[in-house]
Amino acid sequence: MSPTLDRLAAATDTFDPPLAALDLTTLRANAADLVRRADGTPVRIASKSVRCRAVLEIALGEGLTEANGFHGIMAYSLREAIWLVRSGARDVLMGYPTTDRAALAELAGDRSLRDRITLMIDSPTHLDVIRAAADAPGVRVCIDVDSSLRVGPIHIGVRRSPLRDPAEVAALAKKASAENFVVAGVMFYEAQIAGLPDTHRPVEWMKRASAKELSTRRGTVVNAVQEVVGELEIVNSGGTGSLEVSSADPTVTEVTAGSGLYTPTLFDRYRSFAPSPALFFALPAVRKPTPEIATLFGGGYIASGPVGKSRVPSPTWPRGLKVTRNEGAGEVQTPVTGRPAVDLAIGDRVWFRHAKAGELCERFNIVHLVDSDGTHSTVPTYRGEGLNFG
């Protein structure tokens, strides 16, 4: 067992699984590594990859402000952003557009919220939606720009913004400014660089080509927008897998990362950094249907994204276990096989890693935080605070 799992297992020995445990020593080291990789560019924390207010506070400093190279939060829901600001956050950038009319009206009615939250847009229709629900001058907006790589008719990357060319981004910025919105920034999320592991040479080639194309286009877009609205506060880019690439562009004022704090299995095959898992979960063995199989309680914590093996949680300890092909990780039971399964008795624990950062916190109300000396504390996840932002 690794030193991290040794600490987690010892500190949580008296608690009944299923449980989630986070090693603070590794978390702090991961946070420092994100800052190192950003090389002086402030790091905005993606809350969807954390989903635990206490962990956001550890990274950002008490009061959800900024500390040690981190600055601000990228939220995935406007209701979440409002809650975070009322919890002390001073700078929240929305990662996605919203059509939540009630939340927009709440934003419009509170000057503090309007000053601290920046909405994301990529269409004139978003302006109409915001204005209809939140008819107040000075609402801050950021424009999402398509950052995919296009090779002829081939689109490599995620489907986000319809805006790509400098002229069309500048046109939306001009319209927003004319309608009394504050155009605070632009965002470029290069998922095809940040979200793909370095599995083979074609991926490496694609990443280099994409980084080169985006660096040139990003500068042109920023210049075009600044010609119509003046200097931008925010030029956001990057993700855990692309911090070095994004921060190397002097146009970029901040990078975003979150998954690198927990380091789930989807980040195991990157060459730019060594993974250091910090967050694990444990399941109890509750059945022995055969001497070679142990059946665990729960475990069906499948990550979002394309269906496949990469989205399934991975048994980590005892080493050598694997989920069965016909059942996989199930909602209420997960059979495991492999040589160590023979020695598993009813009541024993199996430790797992999940595939995709903060999504694990949707399955647990609390996370056990374990420090370097083995001291333990328990904190609520978003779910544990009674909150579900989708």
Disulfide bonds with the S-S distance in Angstrom:
none
